[in-house]
Amino acid sequence: MKYKTITVFTNHNDADLISSAMFDAGAGGVSILDKQDFLDLIKSDVIWDYVDESVLMQSDEVKVSTICDVDDNEFLKRLETRLEEMKAYGVKYGEIVTGEIDAADYENEWKKYYKPIVTKHVTIVPTWIKYEKSDGERIMRLDPGMAFGTGSHATTRMCLELMDVDGKDVIDVGCGSGILGIAAKIAGAKSVYMCDIDEQAVEFARKNAELNNVEATIEKADLLEGDMTADFIFANITADILMRFSKSIGKHLRENGGIVLSGIIDSRLDEVIQCYESAGYEIVERMAIDDWRALKLKKKA
């Protein structure tokens, strides 16, 4: 059996957004080959015994890749549609290249790169890993083979660290694989509502909720058009969409409620802050991982 490979050429700043587009289209996993990541690691405190100098000879162009069934012609169409939509928000990419790979070569290789992800509230564990949890540790099981995201991305990790959901009604807008909503329920949320405008995302979020025996309302919807309210809202999207939400998201937030915004690249942070401060919010907490930023907000008194 073979898989079809799809690779999108882009740049360092837009690589994660291209990755998100692949997950939105239904990818089970994504790899990013970026020389800059390697250079950043060399500058870090990590001690290296050996460096493959061929990596330094790579082009500055970034390759974002995924796979699908070799006879799946719809995935590429969905991806191209999503990428075209993202162009409107300034995302840049170049050639899209397809190829093939043997299933055995891929399936045995990719699992090596997934490890348990430990956060303050929930630990995310791939389904095939035996994991001995500590006392009081709350576990989310996830099969990246059927997920839009794995919780490892900086924007998701910050949401998991900043969430304050115990006993609260929670909304996860633009839920993707449903990681945040599911984690919230496992961490003690009273109820969870998840929505996404992508039907594929909704399908995978439901599967992941079932895998974790989590009850949640999950539907294809645009939060801007609904009237659902909650005590806590996750919005892990892009800076442009977050700014569009700034004037309307408040109608979904109950008194004394909180919002976590993530998916903000550092260069767009000031714009997002300005929008939300103008809309009557104040920053409770900030978080940064690499070039990504997240904010916890509440309505000004």
C-alpha positions as CSV (number, residue, x, y, z in Angstrom):
1,M,0.0,0.0,0.0
2,K,1.2,3.5,-0.7
3,Y,0.3,7.0,0.5
4,K,0.2,10.2,-1.4
5,T,2.5,12.9,-0.1
6,I,1.7,16.6,-0.4
7,T,4.4,19.2,0.2
8,V,3.8,23.0,0.2
9,F,6.7,25.3,-0.1
10,T,6.5,28.4,2.1
11,N,8.6,30.5,4.5
12,H,9.5,30.4,8.2
13,N,6.8,32.8,9.4
14,D,3.9,31.1,7.5
15,A,4.9,27.5,8.0
16,D,2.7,26.9,11.0
17,L,-0.2,28.5,9.3
18,I,0.3,26.2,6.3
19,S,0.4,23.3,8.8
20,S,-2.9,24.5,10.2
21,A,-4.4,24.6,6.7
22,M,-3.4,20.9,6.3
23,F,-5.0,20.0,9.6
24,D,-8.1,21.9,8.6
25,A,-8.2,19.9,5.3
26,G,-8.2,16.6,7.3
27,A,-4.5,15.8,7.7
28,G,-3.6,13.2,10.3
29,G,-0.1,14.6,10.8
30,V,2.2,17.3,9.4
31,S,6.0,17.6,9.2
32,I,7.9,20.9,8.8
33,L,11.4,21.0,7.3
34,D,12.8,24.4,8.3
35,K,16.5,25.2,8.4
36,Q,15.7,28.1,10.8
37,D,14.4,25.8,13.4
38,F,17.7,24.0,13.4
39,L,19.7,27.3,13.6
40,D,17.6,28.4,16.5
41,L,18.3,25.1,18.3
42,I,22.1,25.6,17.8
43,K,21.8,29.0,19.5
44,S,19.9,27.4,22.5
45,D,21.4,25.8,25.6
46,V,21.2,22.3,24.0
47,I,24.6,20.7,23.8
48,W,25.4,19.0,20.5
49,D,28.0,16.3,19.9
50,Y,27.5,16.2,16.2
51,V,25.9,18.5,13.6
52,D,25.1,17.3,10.1
53,E,26.5,20.2,8.1
54,S,24.3,19.2,5.1
55,V,21.3,20.7,7.0
56,L,23.0,24.1,6.9
57,M,23.2,23.8,3.1
58,Q,19.5,23.5,2.7
59,S,17.5,26.3,1.1
60,D,15.8,28.9,3.3
61,E,12.6,27.8,1.7
62,V,10.4,25.8,4.1
63,K,8.7,22.5,3.3
64,V,5.4,21.6,5.0
65,S,4.3,18.1,4.2
66,T,1.6,15.6,4.9
67,I,0.1,12.4,3.5
68,C,-3.3,11.0,2.5
69,D,-4.6,7.8,0.9
70,V,-3.2,7.4,-2.5
71,D,-6.6,7.4,-4.1
72,D,-7.9,10.4,-2.1
73,N,-8.4,13.2,-4.6
74,E,-10.6,15.3,-2.3
75,F,-7.9,16.1,0.3
76,L,-5.8,18.1,-2.1
77,K,-8.9,20.0,-3.3
78,R,-9.8,20.9,0.4
79,L,-6.2,22.0,1.1
80,E,-6.0,24.2,-2.0
81,T,-9.4,25.8,-1.1
82,R,-8.2,26.5,2.5
83,L,-4.8,27.9,1.3
84,E,-6.6,30.2,-1.1
85,E,-8.8,31.5,1.8
86,M,-5.7,32.1,3.9
87,K,-4.2,34.2,1.1
88,A,-6.7,36.9,2.1
89,Y,-5.0,37.1,5.5
90,G,-1.6,37.5,4.0
91,V,-0.3,33.9,4.2
92,K,2.3,33.3,1.5
93,Y,3.2,30.0,-0.2
94,G,4.6,28.7,-3.4
95,E,4.6,25.4,-5.3
96,I,2.5,22.4,-4.1
97,V,4.2,19.1,-4.9
98,T,2.7,15.6,-4.7
99,G,4.4,12.2,-4.6
100,E,4.1,8.7,-3.1
101,I,5.6,6.8,-0.2
102,D,5.2,3.2,1.0
103,A,2.8,2.8,3.9
104,A,5.1,0.6,5.9
105,D,7.9,3.2,5.7
106,Y,5.7,6.0,6.9
107,E,3.6,4.2,9.5
108,N,6.5,2.8,11.5
109,E,8.5,6.1,11.4
110,W,6.1,8.8,12.4
111,K,5.1,7.3,15.8
112,K,8.6,7.8,17.1
113,Y,8.2,11.5,17.2
114,Y,5.1,11.6,19.4
115,K,5.6,11.8,23.2
116,P,3.3,12.5,26.1
117,I,2.7,16.3,26.4
118,V,2.5,17.3,30.1
119,T,0.7,20.6,30.9
120,K,-0.5,22.1,34.2
121,H,-4.0,20.7,33.9
122,V,-3.9,17.7,31.5
123,T,-1.4,15.3,30.0
124,I,-1.9,14.3,26.4
125,V,-0.8,10.7,25.7
126,P,-0.8,9.0,22.2
127,T,-2.9,5.9,22.3
128,W,-0.1,3.4,21.6
129,I,2.1,4.6,24.5
130,K,2.0,2.9,27.9
131,Y,2.0,5.7,30.4
132,E,2.0,5.5,34.2
133,K,0.1,8.5,35.5
134,S,1.0,10.1,38.8
135,D,-1.6,10.7,41.5
136,G,-4.1,13.3,40.5
137,E,-2.7,13.5,36.9
138,R,-5.5,13.9,34.3
139,I,-5.0,12.1,31.0
140,M,-6.3,12.8,27.5
141,R,-5.7,10.0,25.0
142,L,-5.2,11.0,21.4
143,D,-4.5,9.2,18.2
144,P,-2.8,11.7,15.9
145,G,-3.7,9.4,13.0
146,M,-7.2,10.8,13.2
147,A,-6.6,14.3,14.6
148,F,-6.2,17.8,13.3
149,G,-3.7,18.6,16.0
150,T,-1.8,16.8,18.7
151,G,-1.4,19.5,21.4
152,S,2.3,19.9,20.8
153,H,2.0,23.2,18.9
154,A,3.0,26.3,20.9
155,T,-0.4,27.9,20.4
156,T,-2.3,24.9,21.8
157,R,0.1,24.4,24.7
158,M,-0.4,28.0,25.8
159,C,-4.1,27.6,25.8
160,L,-3.8,24.4,27.9
161,E,-1.6,26.2,30.4
162,L,-3.8,29.3,30.7
163,M,-7.1,27.7,30.9
164,D,-9.2,28.2,34.1
165,V,-12.3,26.0,33.6
166,D,-13.1,24.0,36.7
167,G,-16.9,24.1,37.2
168,K,-17.4,26.4,34.3
169,D,-19.3,26.4,31.0
170,V,-16.7,26.5,28.2
171,I,-16.8,27.4,24.5
172,D,-14.0,26.4,22.1
173,V,-14.4,28.4,18.9
174,G,-12.6,27.1,15.9
175,C,-12.1,23.8,17.7
176,G,-10.1,21.9,15.1
177,S,-9.5,18.4,16.6
178,G,-11.3,19.4,19.8
179,I,-8.2,19.2,22.0
180,L,-9.0,22.3,24.1
181,G,-12.6,21.5,24.6
182,I,-11.9,17.9,25.5
183,A,-9.0,19.0,27.9
184,A,-11.4,21.5,29.5
185,K,-14.0,18.8,30.3
186,I,-11.3,16.4,31.6
187,A,-10.0,19.3,33.8
188,G,-13.4,19.8,35.4
189,A,-15.5,22.0,33.1
190,K,-19.2,21.8,33.8
191,S,-20.0,21.8,30.1
192,V,-18.3,22.3,26.8
193,Y,-19.5,23.7,23.5
194,M,-17.2,23.3,20.5
195,C,-17.7,24.7,17.0
196,D,-15.8,25.0,13.8
197,I,-16.8,26.1,10.3
198,D,-15.1,23.0,8.8
199,E,-17.1,19.8,8.7
200,Q,-14.0,17.7,8.8
201,A,-12.9,19.4,12.0
202,V,-16.2,18.7,13.6
203,E,-16.0,15.0,12.6
204,F,-12.6,14.6,14.1
205,A,-13.5,16.5,17.3
206,R,-16.4,14.2,17.8
207,K,-14.2,11.1,17.4
208,N,-11.6,12.5,19.8
209,A,-14.3,13.3,22.4
210,E,-15.7,9.7,22.0
211,L,-12.2,8.3,22.5
212,N,-11.9,10.1,25.8
213,N,-15.5,9.4,26.9
214,V,-16.2,13.1,27.0
215,E,-19.7,14.5,26.5
216,A,-19.7,17.8,24.6
217,T,-21.9,19.7,22.1
218,I,-19.9,19.8,18.9
219,E,-21.3,21.3,15.7
220,K,-20.4,23.0,12.5
221,A,-21.1,26.7,13.2
222,D,-19.7,30.2,13.2
223,L,-19.7,31.5,16.7
224,L,-20.4,35.0,15.4
225,E,-23.8,33.9,14.2
226,G,-24.9,32.0,17.4
227,D,-26.1,33.0,20.8
228,M,-24.3,30.5,23.0
229,T,-22.8,32.0,26.2
230,A,-20.1,30.6,28.6
231,D,-17.9,31.5,31.5
232,F,-14.7,30.8,29.6
233,I,-13.9,30.9,25.9
234,F,-11.0,29.5,23.9
235,A,-10.1,31.2,20.6
236,N,-7.0,29.6,19.1
237,I,-7.2,30.9,15.5
238,T,-5.2,33.6,13.6
239,A,-4.6,37.2,14.5
240,D,-6.9,38.5,11.7
241,I,-9.9,36.4,12.8
242,L,-9.3,37.2,16.5
243,M,-9.4,40.9,15.7
244,R,-12.6,40.4,13.8
245,F,-14.0,38.7,16.9
246,S,-13.0,41.5,19.2
247,K,-16.3,43.5,19.0
248,S,-18.7,40.5,19.0
249,I,-17.1,37.8,21.2
250,G,-18.2,39.7,24.3
251,K,-21.9,38.8,23.7
252,H,-20.9,35.1,24.3
253,L,-19.0,35.8,27.6
254,R,-20.9,35.9,30.9
255,E,-20.2,38.4,33.6
256,N,-16.7,37.8,35.2
257,G,-15.9,35.4,32.4
258,G,-12.5,34.9,30.8
259,I,-11.1,34.5,27.3
260,V,-7.9,32.9,26.1
261,L,-6.7,34.1,22.7
262,S,-3.9,32.2,20.9
263,G,-2.5,31.7,17.4
264,I,-1.0,35.2,17.5
265,I,2.4,35.6,15.9
266,D,4.6,38.1,17.8
267,S,4.6,40.7,15.0
268,R,0.7,40.9,15.2
269,L,0.5,41.0,19.0
270,D,0.2,44.8,19.4
271,E,-2.6,44.9,16.9
272,V,-4.6,42.2,18.7
273,I,-4.1,43.9,22.1
274,Q,-5.2,47.2,20.7
275,C,-8.4,45.7,19.3
276,Y,-9.4,44.0,22.5
277,E,-8.5,46.9,24.8
278,S,-10.6,49.2,22.6
279,A,-13.4,46.6,22.9
280,G,-13.3,46.9,26.7
281,Y,-11.0,44.0,27.8
282,E,-7.9,44.0,30.0
283,I,-5.0,41.5,30.0
284,V,-4.9,39.2,33.0
285,E,-1.9,37.1,31.8
286,R,0.4,36.8,28.9
287,M,2.4,33.8,27.6
288,A,5.0,33.3,24.9
289,I,6.5,30.2,23.3
290,D,9.0,30.8,20.5
291,D,7.4,33.4,18.1
292,W,3.9,32.7,19.3
293,R,1.9,34.7,21.9
294,A,-1.3,34.0,23.9
295,L,-3.4,36.3,26.1
296,K,-5.8,35.7,29.0
297,L,-8.4,38.5,29.1
298,K,-11.4,39.7,31.1
299,K,-13.9,42.5,30.7
300,K,-12.8,45.7,32.3
301,A,-14.9,46.6,35.4
